[in-house]
Amino acid sequence: MDVGFSAENMALIRRLAANIIRTMDSGRRIADARRNATYAPNYLRGLLGKVFIK
């Protein structure tokens, strides 16, 4: 089975998420912000809204 570039793609998604958190919510540790985005959908919606809706 050929997995192609899945590892590189996931690494890119992780870096993108870390950069969004780093630029939009600089007062919070990245690990805490990722955890908060997992458990609090409104926090995630707010982060994505800042990036994609201007």
PQR file with spaces between the fields and no chain letter, atoms N, CA, C, O and H, PARSE charges and radii, in Angstrom:
ATOM       1  N    MET     1       0.845   -1.175    0.000 -0.4000 1.5000
ATOM       2  CA   MET     1       0.000    0.000    0.000 -0.0000 2.0000
ATOM       3  C    MET     1       0.893    1.240    0.000  0.5500 1.7000
ATOM       4  O    MET     1       1.824    1.354    0.797 -0.5500 1.4000
ATOM       5  N    ASP     2       0.591    2.157   -0.900 -0.4000 1.5000
ATOM       6  CA   ASP     2       1.358    3.386   -1.021 -0.0000 2.0000
ATOM       7  C    ASP     2       0.612    4.507   -0.302  0.5500 1.7000
ATOM       8  O    ASP     2      -0.526    4.826   -0.645 -0.5500 1.4000
ATOM       9  H    ASP     2      -0.165    2.065   -1.547  0.4000 1.0000
ATOM      10  N    VAL     3       1.260    5.097    0.692 -0.4000 1.5000
ATOM      11  CA   VAL     3       0.602    6.172    1.436 -0.0000 2.0000
ATOM      12  C    VAL     3       0.877    7.540    0.837  0.5500 1.7000
ATOM      13  O    VAL     3       0.247    8.522    1.229 -0.5500 1.4000
ATOM      14  H    VAL     3       2.185    4.838    0.970  0.4000 1.0000
ATOM      15  N    GLY     4       1.787    7.619   -0.086 -0.4000 1.5000
ATOM      16  CA   GLY     4       2.048    8.895   -0.753 -0.0000 2.0000
ATOM      17  C    GLY     4       2.670    9.917    0.179  0.5500 1.7000
ATOM      18  O    GLY     4       3.667    9.647    0.849 -0.5500 1.4000
ATOM      19  H    GLY     4       2.299    6.821   -0.405  0.4000 1.0000
ATOM      20  N    PHE     5       2.076   11.073    0.209 -0.4000 1.5000
ATOM      21  CA   PHE     5       2.631   12.195    0.957 -0.0000 2.0000
ATOM      22  C    PHE     5       1.821   12.520    2.208  0.5500 1.7000
ATOM      23  O    PHE     5       1.784   13.672    2.640 -0.5500 1.4000
ATOM      24  H    PHE     5       1.267   11.293   -0.335  0.4000 1.0000
ATOM      25  N    SER     6       1.181   11.526    2.785 -0.4000 1.5000
ATOM      26  CA   SER     6       0.296   11.797    3.920 -0.0000 2.0000
ATOM      27  C    SER     6       1.044   12.359    5.128  0.5500 1.7000
ATOM      28  O    SER     6       0.521   13.236    5.815 -0.5500 1.4000
ATOM      29  H    SER     6       1.211   10.590    2.434  0.4000 1.0000
ATOM      30  N    ALA     7       2.242   11.876    5.398 -0.4000 1.5000
ATOM      31  CA   ALA     7       3.002   12.388    6.546 -0.0000 2.0000
ATOM      32  C    ALA     7       3.368   13.858    6.348  0.5500 1.7000
ATOM      33  O    ALA     7       3.273   14.659    7.278 -0.5500 1.4000
ATOM      34  H    ALA     7       2.667   11.163    4.840  0.4000 1.0000
ATOM      35  N    GLU     8       3.785   14.203    5.136 -0.4000 1.5000
ATOM      36  CA   GLU     8       4.121   15.594    4.848 -0.0000 2.0000
ATOM      37  C    GLU     8       2.884   16.484    4.920  0.5500 1.7000
ATOM      38  O    GLU     8       2.952   17.617    5.398 -0.5500 1.4000
ATOM      39  H    GLU     8       3.863   13.553    4.380  0.4000 1.0000
ATOM      40  N    ASN     9       1.757   15.966    4.444 -0.4000 1.5000
ATOM      41  CA   ASN     9       0.518   16.747    4.491 -0.0000 2.0000
ATOM      42  C    ASN     9       0.084   17.005    5.930  0.5500 1.7000
ATOM      43  O    ASN     9      -0.328   18.117    6.261 -0.5500 1.4000
ATOM      44  H    ASN     9       1.701   15.046    4.056  0.4000 1.0000
ATOM      45  N    MET    10       0.171   15.993    6.785 -0.4000 1.5000
ATOM      46  CA   MET    10      -0.211   16.183    8.188 -0.0000 2.0000
ATOM      47  C    MET    10       0.738   17.148    8.894  0.5500 1.7000
ATOM      48  O    MET    10       0.308   17.941    9.732 -0.5500 1.4000
ATOM      49  H    MET    10       0.506   15.090    6.516  0.4000 1.0000
ATOM      50  N    ALA    11       2.021   17.084    8.559 -0.4000 1.5000
ATOM      51  CA   ALA    11       2.980   18.021    9.146 -0.0000 2.0000
ATOM      52  C    ALA    11       2.642   19.454    8.742  0.5500 1.7000
ATOM      53  O    ALA    11       2.755   20.376    9.549 -0.5500 1.4000
ATOM      54  H    ALA    11       2.370   16.440    7.878  0.4000 1.0000
ATOM      55  N    LEU    12       2.232   19.633    7.500 -0.4000 1.5000
ATOM      56  CA   LEU    12       1.845   20.958    7.029 -0.0000 2.0000
ATOM      57  C    LEU    12       0.613   21.469    7.775  0.5500 1.7000
ATOM      58  O    LEU    12       0.560   22.638    8.156 -0.5500 1.4000
ATOM      59  H    LEU    12       2.141   18.884    6.844  0.4000 1.0000
ATOM      60  N    ILE    13      -0.370   20.603    7.982 -0.4000 1.5000
ATOM      61  CA   ILE    13      -1.574   20.995    8.715 -0.0000 2.0000
ATOM      62  C    ILE    13      -1.230   21.365   10.159  0.5500 1.7000
ATOM      63  O    ILE    13      -1.763   22.336   10.696 -0.5500 1.4000
ATOM      64  H    ILE    13      -0.326   19.653    7.672  0.4000 1.0000
ATOM      65  N    ARG    14      -0.336   20.588   10.791 -0.4000 1.5000
ATOM      66  CA   ARG    14       0.070   20.899   12.172 -0.0000 2.0000
ATOM      67  C    ARG    14       0.774   22.246   12.254  0.5500 1.7000
ATOM      68  O    ARG    14       0.514   23.035   13.163 -0.5500 1.4000
ATOM      69  H    ARG    14       0.097   19.799   10.355  0.4000 1.0000
ATOM      70  N    ARG    15       1.673   22.511   11.295 -0.4000 1.5000
ATOM      71  CA   ARG    15       2.373   23.800   11.285 -0.0000 2.0000
ATOM      72  C    ARG    15       1.401   24.948   11.044  0.5500 1.7000
ATOM      73  O    ARG    15       1.522   26.008   11.660 -0.5500 1.4000
ATOM      74  H    ARG    15       1.884   21.870   10.556  0.4000 1.0000
ATOM      75  N    LEU    16       0.442   24.740   10.155 -0.4000 1.5000
ATOM      76  CA   LEU    16      -0.555   25.769    9.885 -0.0000 2.0000
ATOM      77  C    LEU    16      -1.364   26.078   11.141  0.5500 1.7000
ATOM      78  O    LEU    16      -1.591   27.243   11.466 -0.5500 1.4000
ATOM      79  H    LEU    16       0.344   23.880    9.655  0.4000 1.0000
ATOM      80  N    ALA    17      -1.795   25.043   11.838 -0.4000 1.5000
ATOM      81  CA   ALA    17      -2.567   25.241   13.073 -0.0000 2.0000
ATOM      82  C    ALA    17      -1.737   25.960   14.129  0.5500 1.7000
ATOM      83  O    ALA    17      -2.233   26.864   14.801 -0.5500 1.4000
ATOM      84  H    ALA    17      -1.611   24.097   11.574  0.4000 1.0000
ATOM      85  N    ALA    18      -0.479   25.565   14.275 -0.4000 1.5000
ATOM      86  CA   ALA    18       0.389   26.216   15.263 -0.0000 2.0000
ATOM      87  C    ALA    18       0.605   27.685   14.913  0.5500 1.7000
ATOM      88  O    ALA    18       0.621   28.536   15.802 -0.5500 1.4000
ATOM      89  H    ALA    18      -0.076   24.831   13.729  0.4000 1.0000
ATOM      90  N    ASN    19       0.769   27.988   13.636 -0.4000 1.5000
ATOM      91  CA   ASN    19       0.963   29.376   13.225 -0.0000 2.0000
ATOM      92  C    ASN    19      -0.291   30.212   13.440  0.5500 1.7000
ATOM      93  O    ASN    19      -0.200   31.376   13.828 -0.5500 1.4000
ATOM      94  H    ASN    19       0.755   27.296   12.914  0.4000 1.0000
ATOM      95  N    ILE    20      -1.463   29.630   13.192 -0.4000 1.5000
ATOM      96  CA   ILE    20      -2.711   30.362   13.445 -0.0000 2.0000
ATOM      97  C    ILE    20      -2.822   30.696   14.923  0.5500 1.7000
ATOM      98  O    ILE    20      -3.143   31.828   15.285 -0.5500 1.4000
ATOM      99  H    ILE    20      -1.538   28.684   12.877  0.4000 1.0000
ATOM     100  N    ILE    21      -2.559   29.716   15.777 -0.4000 1.5000
ATOM     101  CA   ILE    21      -2.642   29.952   17.220 -0.0000 2.0000
ATOM     102  C    ILE    21      -1.601   30.970   17.653  0.5500 1.7000
ATOM     103  O    ILE    21      -1.897   31.862   18.448 -0.5500 1.4000
ATOM     104  H    ILE    21      -2.299   28.796   15.483  0.4000 1.0000
ATOM     105  N    ARG    22      -0.390   30.845   17.139 -0.4000 1.5000
ATOM     106  CA   ARG    22       0.699   31.742   17.535 -0.0000 2.0000
ATOM     107  C    ARG    22       0.389   33.187   17.159  0.5500 1.7000
ATOM     108  O    ARG    22       0.685   34.099   17.932 -0.5500 1.4000
ATOM     109  H    ARG    22      -0.150   30.120   16.494  0.4000 1.0000
ATOM     110  N    THR    23      -0.201   33.413   15.985 -0.4000 1.5000
ATOM     111  CA   THR    23      -0.454   34.787   15.552 -0.0000 2.0000
ATOM     112  C    THR    23      -1.750   35.360   16.109  0.5500 1.7000
ATOM     113  O    THR    23      -1.836   36.566   16.342 -0.5500 1.4000
ATOM     114  H    THR    23      -0.441   32.673   15.357  0.4000 1.0000
ATOM     115  N    MET    24      -2.760   34.523   16.327 -0.4000 1.5000
ATOM     116  CA   MET    24      -4.062   35.029   16.755 -0.0000 2.0000
ATOM     117  C    MET    24      -4.240   35.058   18.264  0.5500 1.7000
ATOM     118  O    MET    24      -5.025   35.858   18.775 -0.5500 1.4000
ATOM     119  H    MET    24      -2.691   33.544   16.138  0.4000 1.0000
ATOM     120  N    ASP    25      -3.534   34.210   18.980 -0.4000 1.5000
ATOM     121  CA   ASP    25      -3.708   34.134   20.437 -0.0000 2.0000
ATOM     122  C    ASP    25      -2.329   34.001   21.079  0.5500 1.7000
ATOM     123  O    ASP    25      -1.974   32.944   21.600 -0.5500 1.4000
ATOM     124  H    ASP    25      -2.897   33.561   18.566  0.4000 1.0000
ATOM     125  N    SER    26      -1.561   35.083   21.034 -0.4000 1.5000
ATOM     126  CA   SER    26      -0.169   35.012   21.472 -0.0000 2.0000
ATOM     127  C    SER    26      -0.014   34.916   22.988  0.5500 1.7000
ATOM     128  O    SER    26       1.070   34.581   23.465 -0.5500 1.4000
ATOM     129  H    SER    26      -1.849   35.941   20.610  0.4000 1.0000
ATOM     130  N    GLY    27      -1.053   35.196   23.747 -0.4000 1.5000
ATOM     131  CA   GLY    27      -0.947   35.159   25.197 -0.0000 2.0000
ATOM     132  C    GLY    27      -1.093   33.769   25.794  0.5500 1.7000
ATOM     133  O    GLY    27      -1.022   33.612   27.013 -0.5500 1.4000
ATOM     134  H    GLY    27      -1.934   35.468   23.359  0.4000 1.0000
ATOM     135  N    ARG    28      -1.293   32.771   24.966 -0.4000 1.5000
ATOM     136  CA   ARG    28      -1.574   31.420   25.444 -0.0000 2.0000
ATOM     137  C    ARG    28      -0.511   30.463   24.903  0.5500 1.7000
ATOM     138  O    ARG    28      -0.023   30.629   23.785 -0.5500 1.4000
ATOM     139  H    ARG    28      -1.350   32.899   23.975  0.4000 1.0000
ATOM     140  N    ARG    29      -0.159   29.463   25.707 -0.4000 1.5000
ATOM     141  CA   ARG    29       0.758   28.438   25.212 -0.0000 2.0000
ATOM     142  C    ARG    29       0.081   27.656   24.096  0.5500 1.7000
ATOM     143  O    ARG    29      -1.135   27.464   24.119 -0.5500 1.4000
ATOM     144  H    ARG    29      -0.555   29.327   26.615  0.4000 1.0000
ATOM     145  N    ILE    30       0.861   27.203   23.119 -0.4000 1.5000
ATOM     146  CA   ILE    30       0.293   26.496   21.973 -0.0000 2.0000
ATOM     147  C    ILE    30      -0.426   25.224   22.412  0.5500 1.7000
ATOM     148  O    ILE    30      -1.511   24.928   21.911 -0.5500 1.4000
ATOM     149  H    ILE    30       1.849   27.359   23.101  0.4000 1.0000
ATOM     150  N    ALA    31       0.156   24.475   23.331 -0.4000 1.5000
ATOM     151  CA   ALA    31      -0.480   23.236   23.793 -0.0000 2.0000
ATOM     152  C    ALA    31      -1.820   23.535   24.459  0.5500 1.7000
ATOM     153  O    ALA    31      -2.793   22.812   24.245 -0.5500 1.4000
ATOM     154  H    ALA    31       1.037   24.715   23.738  0.4000 1.0000
ATOM     155  N    ASP    32      -1.875   24.594   25.263 -0.4000 1.5000
ATOM     156  CA   ASP    32      -3.135   24.960   25.919 -0.0000 2.0000
ATOM     157  C    ASP    32      -4.174   25.420   24.900  0.5500 1.7000
ATOM     158  O    ASP    32      -5.354   25.088   25.014 -0.5500 1.4000
ATOM     159  H    ASP    32      -1.084   25.181   25.437  0.4000 1.0000
ATOM     160  N    ALA    33      -3.731   26.182   23.908 -0.4000 1.5000
ATOM     161  CA   ALA    33      -4.661   26.669   22.895 -0.0000 2.0000
ATOM     162  C    ALA    33      -5.196   25.520   22.048  0.5500 1.7000
ATOM     163  O    ALA    33      -6.378   25.507   21.705 -0.5500 1.4000
ATOM     164  H    ALA    33      -2.772   26.452   23.815  0.4000 1.0000
ATOM     165  N    ARG    34      -4.344   24.557   21.707 -0.4000 1.5000
ATOM     166  CA   ARG    34      -4.813   23.393   20.944 -0.0000 2.0000
ATOM     167  C    ARG    34      -5.821   22.589   21.758  0.5500 1.7000
ATOM     168  O    ARG    34      -6.833   22.135   21.225 -0.5500 1.4000
ATOM     169  H    ARG    34      -3.384   24.567   21.986  0.4000 1.0000
ATOM     170  N    ARG    35      -5.548   22.417   23.025 -0.4000 1.5000
ATOM     171  CA   ARG    35      -6.474   21.686   23.897 -0.0000 2.0000
ATOM     172  C    ARG    35      -7.796   22.444   24.022  0.5500 1.7000
ATOM     173  O    ARG    35      -8.870   21.845   23.974 -0.5500 1.4000
ATOM     174  H    ARG    35      -4.726   22.786   23.458  0.4000 1.0000
ATOM     175  N    ASN    36      -7.708   23.742   24.181 -0.4000 1.5000
ATOM     176  CA   ASN    36      -8.910   24.560   24.293 -0.0000 2.0000
ATOM     177  C    ASN    36      -9.725   24.510   22.998  0.5500 1.7000
ATOM     178  O    ASN    36     -10.954   24.471   23.048 -0.5500 1.4000
ATOM     179  H    ASN    36      -6.835   24.228   24.220  0.4000 1.0000
ATOM     180  N    ALA    37      -9.064   24.513   21.854 -0.4000 1.5000
ATOM     181  CA   ALA    37      -9.771   24.423   20.573 -0.0000 2.0000
ATOM     182  C    ALA    37     -10.461   23.076   20.421  0.5500 1.7000
ATOM     183  O    ALA    37     -11.493   22.977   19.758 -0.5500 1.4000
ATOM     184  H    ALA    37      -8.065   24.545   21.814  0.4000 1.0000
ATOM     185  N    THR    38      -9.899   22.040   21.030 -0.4000 1.5000
ATOM     186  CA   THR    38     -10.512   20.713   20.965 -0.0000 2.0000
ATOM     187  C    THR    38     -11.776   20.652   21.802  0.5500 1.7000
ATOM     188  O    THR    38     -12.784   20.093   21.369 -0.5500 1.4000
ATOM     189  H    THR    38      -9.060   22.120   21.569  0.4000 1.0000
ATOM     190  N    TYR    39     -11.732   21.225   23.002 -0.4000 1.5000
ATOM     191  CA   TYR    39     -12.846   21.087   23.939 -0.0000 2.0000
ATOM     192  C    TYR    39     -13.853   22.226   23.886  0.5500 1.7000
ATOM     193  O    TYR    39     -14.970   22.082   24.383 -0.5500 1.4000
ATOM     194  H    TYR    39     -10.914   21.680   23.354  0.4000 1.0000
ATOM     195  N    ALA    40     -13.480   23.345   23.297 -0.4000 1.5000
ATOM     196  CA   ALA    40     -14.375   24.507   23.253 -0.0000 2.0000
ATOM     197  C    ALA    40     -14.595   24.929   21.797  0.5500 1.7000
ATOM     198  O    ALA    40     -13.791   25.682   21.247 -0.5500 1.4000
ATOM     199  H    ALA    40     -12.572   23.461   22.894  0.4000 1.0000
ATOM     200  N    PRO    41     -15.657   24.460   21.179 -0.5600 1.5000
ATOM     201  CA   PRO    41     -15.901   24.776   19.765  0.2800 2.0000
ATOM     202  C    PRO    41     -15.994   26.280   19.485  0.5500 1.7000
ATOM     203  O    PRO    41     -15.636   26.726   18.395 -0.5500 1.4000
ATOM     204  N    ASN    42     -16.467   27.059   20.453 -0.4000 1.5000
ATOM     205  CA   ASN    42     -16.556   28.505   20.233 -0.0000 2.0000
ATOM     206  C    ASN    42     -15.176   29.142   20.129  0.5500 1.7000
ATOM     207  O    ASN    42     -14.993   30.094   19.370 -0.5500 1.4000
ATOM     208  H    ASN    42     -16.758   26.697   21.338  0.4000 1.0000
ATOM     209  N    TYR    43     -14.205   28.632   20.881 -0.4000 1.5000
ATOM     210  CA   TYR    43     -12.830   29.136   20.785 -0.0000 2.0000
ATOM     211  C    TYR    43     -12.266   28.836   19.398  0.5500 1.7000
ATOM     212  O    TYR    43     -11.662   29.704   18.769 -0.5500 1.4000
ATOM     213  H    TYR    43     -14.355   27.859   21.497  0.4000 1.0000
ATOM     214  N    LEU    44     -12.464   27.606   18.924 -0.4000 1.5000
ATOM     215  CA   LEU    44     -11.994   27.222   17.594 -0.0000 2.0000
ATOM     216  C    LEU    44     -12.673   28.068   16.525  0.5500 1.7000
ATOM     217  O    LEU    44     -12.017   28.534   15.594 -0.5500 1.4000
ATOM     218  H    LEU    44     -12.955   26.900   19.435  0.4000 1.0000
ATOM     219  N    ARG    45     -13.965   28.266   16.650 -0.4000 1.5000
ATOM     220  CA   ARG    45     -14.712   29.079   15.691 -0.0000 2.0000
ATOM     221  C    ARG    45     -14.174   30.507   15.683  0.5500 1.7000
ATOM     222  O    ARG    45     -14.078   31.133   14.627 -0.5500 1.4000
ATOM     223  H    ARG    45     -14.498   27.887   17.406  0.4000 1.0000
ATOM     224  N    GLY    46     -13.825   31.021   16.860 -0.4000 1.5000
ATOM     225  CA   GLY    46     -13.275   32.370   16.938 -0.0000 2.0000
ATOM     226  C    GLY    46     -11.921   32.485   16.265  0.5500 1.7000
ATOM     227  O    GLY    46     -11.649   33.469   15.576 -0.5500 1.4000
ATOM     228  H    GLY    46     -13.903   30.513   17.718  0.4000 1.0000
ATOM     229  N    LEU    47     -11.064   31.481   16.460 -0.4000 1.5000
ATOM     230  CA   LEU    47      -9.757   31.498   15.796 -0.0000 2.0000
ATOM     231  C    LEU    47      -9.906   31.441   14.285  0.5500 1.7000
ATOM     232  O    LEU    47      -9.289   32.222   13.561 -0.5500 1.4000
ATOM     233  H    LEU    47     -11.285   30.682   17.019  0.4000 1.0000
ATOM     234  N    LEU    48     -10.727   30.515   13.816 -0.4000 1.5000
ATOM     235  CA   LEU    48     -10.910   30.373   12.373 -0.0000 2.0000
ATOM     236  C    LEU    48     -11.614   31.588   11.784  0.5500 1.7000
ATOM     237  O    LEU    48     -11.348   31.971   10.644 -0.5500 1.4000
ATOM     238  H    LEU    48     -11.229   29.881   14.404  0.4000 1.0000
ATOM     239  N    GLY    49     -12.500   32.186   12.546 -0.4000 1.5000
ATOM     240  CA   GLY    49     -13.167   33.389   12.075 -0.0000 2.0000
ATOM     241  C    GLY    49     -12.199   34.542   11.882  0.5500 1.7000
ATOM     242  O    GLY    49     -12.340   35.323   10.941 -0.5500 1.4000
ATOM     243  H    GLY    49     -12.716   31.875   13.472  0.4000 1.0000
ATOM     244  N    LYS    50     -11.214   34.656   12.767 -0.4000 1.5000
ATOM     245  CA   LYS    50     -10.210   35.713   12.635 -0.0000 2.0000
ATOM     246  C    LYS    50      -9.354   35.515   11.394  0.5500 1.7000
ATOM     247  O    LYS    50      -8.887   36.486   10.799 -0.5500 1.4000
ATOM     248  H    LYS    50     -11.099   34.022   13.532  0.4000 1.0000
ATOM     249  N    VAL    51      -9.147   34.264   11.001 -0.4000 1.5000
ATOM     250  CA   VAL    51      -8.289   33.977    9.854 -0.0000 2.0000
ATOM     251  C    VAL    51      -9.057   34.110    8.545  0.5500 1.7000
ATOM     252  O    VAL    51      -8.579   34.756    7.612 -0.5500 1.4000
ATOM     253  H    VAL    51      -9.526   33.475   11.485  0.4000 1.0000
ATOM     254  N    PHE    52     -10.233   33.513    8.463 -0.4000 1.5000
ATOM     255  CA   PHE    52     -10.917   33.386    7.183 -0.0000 2.0000
ATOM     256  C    PHE    52     -11.997   34.432    6.939  0.5500 1.7000
ATOM     257  O    PHE    52     -12.415   34.619    5.797 -0.5500 1.4000
ATOM     258  H    PHE    52     -10.621   32.989    9.220  0.4000 1.0000
ATOM     259  N    ILE    53     -12.456   35.114    7.975 -0.4000 1.5000
ATOM     260  CA   ILE    53     -13.496   36.125    7.801 -0.0000 2.0000
ATOM     261  C    ILE    53     -12.929   37.459    8.260  0.5500 1.7000
ATOM     262  O    ILE    53     -12.650   37.655    9.443 -0.5500 1.4000
ATOM     263  H    ILE    53     -12.116   34.962    8.903  0.4000 1.0000
ATOM     264  N    LYS    54     -12.767   38.346    7.342 -0.4000 1.5000
ATOM     265  CA   LYS    54     -12.203   39.657    7.681 -0.0000 2.0000
ATOM     266  C    LYS    54     -13.150   40.741    7.283  0.5500 1.7000
ATOM     267  O    LYS    54     -12.858   41.919    7.485 -0.5500 1.4000
ATOM     268  H    LYS    54     -12.993   38.188    6.381  0.4000 1.0000
